Amino acid sequence: MDVRRVAVVGYDGAELIDIACVTTSLGMVSEYGRARVPYRTELLTPGGRPISLPTGLSLQGGHPLERVTGPFDTVLVSGGLGHEKAAGNPLIVAHVRRLARESRRIASICTGAGILAAAGLLDGRRVTTHWRYAGDLAARHPEVTVDADPIYIRDGNLITSAGVTSALDLSIALIEEDHGAEMARLIARHLVIYLQRPGNQAQMSIFTAAPPPGNDVVRGVVEHVLAALDGDLSAASLAARAGISVRHLTRLFLTHLGRTPAQYVKHARLEAAAHLLAGTSLPMPAVAARCGFGSAETLRQAFTTRYGIAPSRYRQVHGGR
Protein backbone atom coordinates (compact mmCIF):
# COMPACT_ATOMS: atom_id res chain seq x y z
CA MET A 1 0.00 0.00 0.00
CA ASP A 2 1.24 3.48 -0.83
CA VAL A 3 2.17 5.71 2.10
CA ARG A 4 3.11 9.32 2.65
CA ARG A 5 6.57 9.26 4.22
CA VAL A 6 6.97 11.93 6.86
CA ALA A 7 10.34 12.63 8.48
CA VAL A 8 10.39 14.31 11.89
CA VAL A 9 13.84 15.68 12.73
CA GLY A 10 14.80 15.58 16.40
CA TYR A 11 17.96 16.40 18.33
CA ASP A 12 19.16 16.77 21.91
CA GLY A 13 17.00 19.38 23.59
CA ALA A 14 14.04 18.95 21.22
CA GLU A 15 10.57 19.44 22.68
CA LEU A 16 8.62 16.20 23.12
CA ILE A 17 5.26 17.91 22.47
CA ASP A 18 6.50 19.15 19.10
CA ILE A 19 7.30 15.60 18.06
CA ALA A 20 4.34 13.82 19.66
CA CYS A 21 1.69 16.19 18.28
CA VAL A 22 2.82 15.37 14.76
CA THR A 23 3.37 11.64 15.12
CA THR A 24 0.13 11.07 17.05
CA SER A 25 -2.06 13.17 14.77
CA LEU A 26 -0.75 11.71 11.54
CA GLY A 27 -0.79 8.18 12.98
CA MET A 28 -4.49 8.51 13.71
CA VAL A 29 -5.21 8.98 10.02
CA SER A 30 -4.46 5.33 9.36
CA GLU A 31 -5.77 4.12 12.71
CA TYR A 32 -9.14 5.87 12.63
CA GLY A 33 -9.45 7.57 9.28
CA ARG A 34 -8.80 4.62 6.97
CA ALA A 35 -7.10 6.88 4.47
CA ARG A 36 -6.23 5.43 1.11
CA VAL A 37 -2.71 6.84 1.45
CA PRO A 38 -1.85 6.95 5.17
CA TYR A 39 1.24 8.50 6.71
CA ARG A 40 4.36 6.70 7.86
CA THR A 41 6.33 8.87 10.24
CA GLU A 42 10.02 8.35 10.83
CA LEU A 43 11.93 10.04 13.65
CA LEU A 44 15.38 11.07 12.42
CA THR A 45 18.13 11.88 14.90
CA PRO A 46 21.90 12.39 14.56
CA GLY A 47 23.41 8.94 14.28
CA GLY A 48 20.02 7.42 14.99
CA ARG A 49 20.84 7.80 18.67
CA PRO A 50 18.34 8.44 21.47
CA ILE A 51 17.89 12.15 22.14
CA SER A 52 17.72 13.78 25.55
CA LEU A 53 14.75 16.04 26.19
CA PRO A 54 14.63 19.17 28.37
CA THR A 55 12.34 17.37 30.82
CA GLY A 56 15.03 14.82 31.64
CA LEU A 57 13.42 12.10 29.55
CA SER A 58 15.06 10.50 26.55
CA LEU A 59 13.47 9.50 23.26
CA GLN A 60 14.65 6.52 21.28
CA GLY A 61 15.94 7.58 17.89
CA GLY A 62 14.47 5.71 14.99
CA HIS A 63 16.68 6.36 11.98
CA PRO A 64 20.07 8.02 11.40
CA LEU A 65 19.59 11.50 10.02
CA GLU A 66 22.75 11.13 7.94
CA ARG A 67 21.78 7.91 6.17
CA VAL A 68 18.06 8.22 5.46
CA THR A 69 17.16 9.25 1.93
CA GLY A 70 13.99 10.42 0.24
CA PRO A 71 11.71 10.90 -1.36
CA PHE A 72 9.61 12.17 1.52
CA ASP A 73 6.17 13.67 1.39
CA THR A 74 6.94 16.01 4.29
CA VAL A 75 9.92 16.86 6.47
CA LEU A 76 9.17 18.52 9.81
CA VAL A 77 11.89 20.00 12.02
CA SER A 78 10.95 20.11 15.69
CA GLY A 79 11.73 22.96 18.04
CA GLY A 80 12.97 22.92 21.60
CA LEU A 81 15.47 24.46 23.98
CA GLY A 82 18.28 22.80 22.03
CA HIS A 83 17.41 24.58 18.79
CA GLU A 84 20.35 27.03 18.90
CA LYS A 85 22.90 24.27 19.33
CA ALA A 86 21.22 22.25 16.59
CA ALA A 87 21.20 25.27 14.25
CA GLY A 88 24.94 25.59 14.86
CA ASN A 89 25.60 21.92 14.08
CA PRO A 90 26.84 21.68 10.46
CA LEU A 91 25.82 18.01 10.22
CA ILE A 92 22.21 18.64 11.23
CA VAL A 93 21.91 21.74 9.06
CA ALA A 94 23.42 20.05 5.98
CA HIS A 95 21.15 17.04 6.17
CA VAL A 96 18.04 19.13 6.80
CA ARG A 97 18.96 21.06 3.66
CA ARG A 98 19.40 17.78 1.77
CA LEU A 99 16.11 16.36 3.02
CA ALA A 100 14.33 19.52 1.92
CA ARG A 101 15.46 18.86 -1.65
CA GLU A 102 14.09 15.32 -1.38
CA SER A 103 10.66 16.33 -0.05
CA ARG A 104 7.40 17.67 -1.43
CA ARG A 105 7.10 20.13 1.44
CA ILE A 106 9.04 21.10 4.51
CA ALA A 107 7.82 22.47 7.82
CA SER A 108 9.08 23.63 11.18
CA ILE A 109 7.51 23.60 14.59
CA CYS A 110 8.25 26.37 17.06
CA THR A 111 11.97 27.21 17.16
CA GLY A 112 12.71 24.60 14.51
CA ALA A 113 12.43 27.58 12.17
CA GLY A 114 15.91 28.60 13.31
CA ILE A 115 17.33 25.36 11.94
CA LEU A 116 15.59 25.87 8.61
CA ALA A 117 16.94 29.44 8.55
CA ALA A 118 20.48 28.19 9.21
CA ALA A 119 20.04 25.86 6.24
CA GLY A 120 19.10 28.81 4.03
CA LEU A 121 15.59 27.46 3.49
CA LEU A 122 13.76 30.54 4.78
CA ASP A 123 15.52 33.20 2.69
CA GLY A 124 12.98 35.53 1.14
CA ARG A 125 10.10 33.73 2.85
CA ARG A 126 7.47 34.90 5.32
CA VAL A 127 7.60 32.68 8.40
CA THR A 128 6.54 32.43 12.03
CA THR A 129 7.95 30.89 15.17
CA HIS A 130 7.33 30.98 18.91
CA TRP A 131 6.55 34.59 19.84
CA ARG A 132 9.30 34.61 22.44
CA TYR A 133 12.00 33.83 19.86
CA ALA A 134 10.65 35.75 16.87
CA GLY A 135 12.81 38.81 17.46
CA ASP A 136 15.94 36.72 17.78
CA LEU A 137 15.18 34.86 14.54
CA ALA A 138 14.61 38.13 12.70
CA ALA A 139 17.83 39.64 14.06
CA ARG A 140 19.94 36.62 13.12
CA HIS A 141 18.41 36.23 9.68
CA PRO A 142 17.46 39.64 8.23
CA GLU A 143 16.79 38.00 4.88
CA VAL A 144 13.78 36.25 6.44
CA THR A 145 10.44 37.99 7.03
CA VAL A 146 9.35 36.96 10.52
CA ASP A 147 5.73 37.45 11.57
CA ALA A 148 5.25 36.58 15.24
CA ASP A 149 1.45 36.74 15.21
CA PRO A 150 0.05 33.75 13.27
CA ILE A 151 -0.16 30.19 14.57
CA TYR A 152 1.23 28.91 11.28
CA ILE A 153 2.13 30.34 7.88
CA ARG A 154 2.17 28.61 4.51
CA ASP A 155 4.57 30.06 1.93
CA GLY A 156 4.69 27.82 -1.11
CA ASN A 157 5.94 24.39 -0.06
CA LEU A 158 7.16 25.79 3.26
CA ILE A 159 5.05 25.79 6.43
CA THR A 160 6.25 27.27 9.71
CA SER A 161 4.33 27.13 12.96
CA ALA A 162 4.38 28.89 16.28
CA GLY A 163 5.14 27.54 19.71
CA VAL A 164 4.61 24.08 21.16
CA THR A 165 0.93 23.05 20.82
CA SER A 166 0.64 24.85 17.49
CA ALA A 167 2.19 21.60 16.22
CA LEU A 168 -1.29 20.18 16.67
CA ASP A 169 -2.85 22.93 14.58
CA LEU A 170 -0.20 22.41 11.91
CA SER A 171 -0.78 18.64 11.87
CA ILE A 172 -4.56 19.02 11.48
CA ALA A 173 -3.99 21.55 8.70
CA LEU A 174 -1.73 19.07 6.87
CA ILE A 175 -4.34 16.34 7.24
CA GLU A 176 -7.02 18.62 5.84
CA GLU A 177 -4.78 19.57 2.93
CA ASP A 178 -3.99 15.94 2.12
CA HIS A 179 -7.25 14.18 2.97
CA GLY A 180 -9.98 16.81 3.13
CA ALA A 181 -11.92 18.67 5.79
CA GLU A 182 -14.00 15.69 6.92
CA MET A 183 -10.89 13.64 7.72
CA ALA A 184 -9.42 16.60 9.61
CA ARG A 185 -12.59 16.94 11.68
CA LEU A 186 -12.59 13.20 12.40
CA ILE A 187 -9.03 13.29 13.70
CA ALA A 188 -9.74 16.46 15.68
CA ARG A 189 -12.65 14.70 17.40
CA HIS A 190 -10.48 11.72 18.28
CA LEU A 191 -7.88 14.10 19.69
CA VAL A 192 -10.66 15.83 21.66
CA ILE A 193 -9.82 19.16 20.06
CA TYR A 194 -12.80 21.44 20.34
CA LEU A 195 -11.85 23.42 17.28
CA GLN A 196 -9.10 23.88 14.76
CA ARG A 197 -7.61 27.33 15.01
CA PRO A 198 -7.06 29.08 11.66
CA GLY A 199 -3.40 29.61 10.88
CA ASN A 200 -3.57 33.37 11.10
CA GLN A 201 -5.19 33.44 14.52
CA ALA A 202 -2.94 35.34 16.91
CA GLN A 203 -0.56 33.33 19.10
CA MET A 204 -1.10 35.60 22.05
CA SER A 205 -4.19 37.22 23.53
CA ILE A 206 -4.11 40.82 24.71
CA PHE A 207 -6.24 39.70 27.65
CA THR A 208 -3.87 36.97 28.85
CA ALA A 209 -0.56 37.37 27.05
CA ALA A 210 1.64 39.57 29.15
CA PRO A 211 1.59 41.40 32.47
CA PRO A 212 0.60 45.06 32.36
CA PRO A 213 3.31 47.35 30.98
CA GLY A 214 5.87 48.51 33.50
CA ASN A 215 5.27 52.15 32.66
CA ASP A 216 2.48 53.64 34.78
CA VAL A 217 1.23 55.90 31.99
CA VAL A 218 1.03 53.09 29.45
CA ARG A 219 -0.58 50.76 31.96
CA GLY A 220 -3.25 53.33 32.76
CA VAL A 221 -4.02 53.96 29.11
CA VAL A 222 -4.16 50.23 28.33
CA GLU A 223 -6.57 49.62 31.20
CA HIS A 224 -8.78 52.43 29.91
CA VAL A 225 -8.70 51.03 26.36
CA LEU A 226 -9.72 47.54 27.43
CA ALA A 227 -12.52 48.93 29.61
CA ALA A 228 -13.93 51.34 27.03
CA LEU A 229 -13.53 49.78 23.59
CA ASP A 230 -16.70 51.49 22.36
CA GLY A 231 -15.49 54.94 23.39
CA ASP A 232 -13.32 57.62 21.86
CA LEU A 233 -9.90 55.99 21.75
CA SER A 234 -8.16 58.30 19.34
CA ALA A 235 -4.54 59.06 20.08
CA ALA A 236 -5.47 62.65 20.92
CA SER A 237 -8.13 61.52 23.41
CA LEU A 238 -5.83 58.98 25.06
CA ALA A 239 -2.98 61.48 25.28
CA ALA A 240 -5.24 64.09 26.84
CA ARG A 241 -6.45 61.52 29.37
CA ALA A 242 -2.85 60.72 30.26
CA GLY A 243 -1.88 64.41 30.40
CA ILE A 244 0.90 64.11 27.82
CA SER A 245 1.37 64.92 24.16
CA VAL A 246 0.36 62.52 21.38
CA ARG A 247 4.00 62.31 20.35
CA HIS A 248 5.12 61.30 23.83
CA LEU A 249 2.31 58.76 24.17
CA THR A 250 3.25 57.23 20.84
CA ARG A 251 6.87 56.99 21.93
CA LEU A 252 5.86 55.26 25.18
CA PHE A 253 3.61 52.78 23.38
CA LEU A 254 6.28 51.89 20.86
CA THR A 255 8.82 51.39 23.64
CA HIS A 256 6.65 49.28 25.94
CA LEU A 257 4.19 47.58 23.59
CA GLY A 258 5.86 47.70 20.18
CA ARG A 259 2.75 49.35 18.72
CA THR A 260 1.41 52.85 18.26
CA PRO A 261 -1.71 53.74 20.28
CA ALA A 262 -3.86 53.41 17.15
CA GLN A 263 -2.42 49.98 16.34
CA TYR A 264 -2.99 48.78 19.89
CA VAL A 265 -6.58 50.02 19.94
CA LYS A 266 -7.36 48.33 16.63
CA HIS A 267 -5.78 45.09 17.82
CA ALA A 268 -7.74 45.17 21.07
CA ARG A 269 -11.01 45.90 19.33
CA LEU A 270 -10.55 43.09 16.83
CA GLU A 271 -9.67 40.56 19.49
CA ALA A 272 -12.67 41.60 21.56
CA ALA A 273 -14.83 41.17 18.47
CA ALA A 274 -13.41 37.67 17.96
CA HIS A 275 -14.31 36.79 21.56
CA LEU A 276 -17.86 38.06 21.13
CA LEU A 277 -18.32 36.28 17.80
CA ALA A 278 -17.18 32.99 19.30
CA GLY A 279 -18.88 33.26 22.66
CA THR A 280 -22.16 35.10 22.07
CA SER A 281 -25.07 35.21 19.64
CA LEU A 282 -25.04 39.00 19.41
CA PRO A 283 -25.90 40.22 15.90
CA MET A 284 -23.04 41.67 13.90
CA PRO A 285 -24.07 45.34 14.33
CA ALA A 286 -24.13 44.86 18.11
CA VAL A 287 -20.67 43.25 18.08
CA ALA A 288 -19.38 46.14 15.98
CA ALA A 289 -20.89 48.72 18.34
CA ARG A 290 -19.54 47.08 21.49
CA CYS A 291 -16.04 46.95 20.05
CA GLY A 292 -15.94 50.49 18.76
CA PHE A 293 -16.44 49.90 15.04
CA GLY A 294 -18.71 52.35 13.28
CA SER A 295 -20.67 49.69 11.43
CA ALA A 296 -20.85 45.98 10.76
CA GLU A 297 -19.21 46.60 7.38
CA THR A 298 -16.28 48.41 9.01
CA LEU A 299 -15.88 45.46 11.37
CA ARG A 300 -16.08 43.01 8.47
CA GLN A 301 -13.35 44.77 6.49
CA ALA A 302 -10.97 45.13 9.46
CA PHE A 303 -11.64 41.61 10.71
CA THR A 304 -11.08 40.02 7.30
CA THR A 305 -7.84 41.94 6.84
CA ARG A 306 -6.56 40.89 10.27
CA TYR A 307 -7.69 37.26 10.45
CA GLY A 308 -8.09 36.35 6.80
CA ILE A 309 -11.66 35.19 7.42
CA ALA A 310 -15.00 37.00 7.46
CA PRO A 311 -16.63 37.53 10.88
CA SER A 312 -19.64 35.42 9.87
CA ARG A 313 -17.42 32.52 8.87
CA TYR A 314 -15.35 32.91 12.05
CA ARG A 315 -18.54 32.59 14.09
CA GLN A 316 -19.55 29.45 12.17
CA VAL A 317 -16.21 27.81 12.93
CA HIS A 318 -15.69 29.01 16.49
CA GLY A 319 -19.21 29.67 17.77
CA GLY A 320 -20.35 28.07 21.01
CA ARG A 321 -17.02 28.09 22.82
C-alpha positions, 0 to 999 in steps of 0.5 A: 500500500502506498504511504506518505513518508513523513520525516520528523527531525529531532535532536538533543533538547528537542521538545517532546510535544513538538514531536508527539503532536505530529506523530500522534495526529498523523498516525491517527489517520491510518488508525481511525481515518482509513485513508487510502494513502496513510502517513508513515512517520520516521523520527530522524536523529543524529546517528540514529541515537536516542535524544535527551529532552529538556524534561530529563526524559530520553526519546529513542531515535528511529533512523540516522539523520545522515543515512536516510534518503527520500523521497519524503512527502513532508519533512518537519523539524521540531523545536525545543530548547536545544534549537540554537545548538542544533542550528549551529551543528553543520551536520544537522543543518546540511542534512536538513537542507538535503532532506528539503530537496528530497521532499514535497514540502518542509515544515518547522515547529516552534523554534525549529524555524531557526534550523531551517533558517540556518540551512538557508531554506527561509531566505525571502520567505514569510515565516513564524515561530514561537513569539518569544524567539521571533525577534531573535530569529529576525535579528539573526536572519534579516533575509527572512520575514518573521511574523510573530502573530500567526499560529502557522504560515504557509509560503509555497511548499514551506510551512512554519508554525508557532510555539509548542501546541501549534504543532497540533494545529499544523498537523490538522492543517496538513491532514485537511490539505492531504485528505480533506476537511471531513478527515481533519474533523474526524481526527480532531474529534479523536484528539478531543480538540474542540476546534481547529484554530485558523493559521492566522489566529494570533498566538497571544491574547491581549487579555492573557498574554503579558503582564501590564506594561511597567510604565504607569502611563502606558498601563493606565491607558491600556486599562482604559482602552480595554474597559472602554472599547466602544469609546473615543480611543483616538490618540489625541483623546488617550494622550489628553487623558494621560496628560501628555502629548500625542507624540510622547504617548506614541513613543511610550507605546512603541517602547513598551508595547511595540505598537502605536496607540492606534495599532494597539486600539485596533488590535484590542477591538478586533480581538474583543470582536473575535471573543464576542463572535465565538462566545455570544449570539449577538448580531453583527451590528451589536458586536461592531458597536460594542467593540468600537467599530462604526458599522458591521461593514467596518468590522467586516473589512478590518476583521477580514484583513486581520484574520483572513476570514470574514466575521460570519465565517469565524462565528460558524467555525468558532461559535459556542465556545 
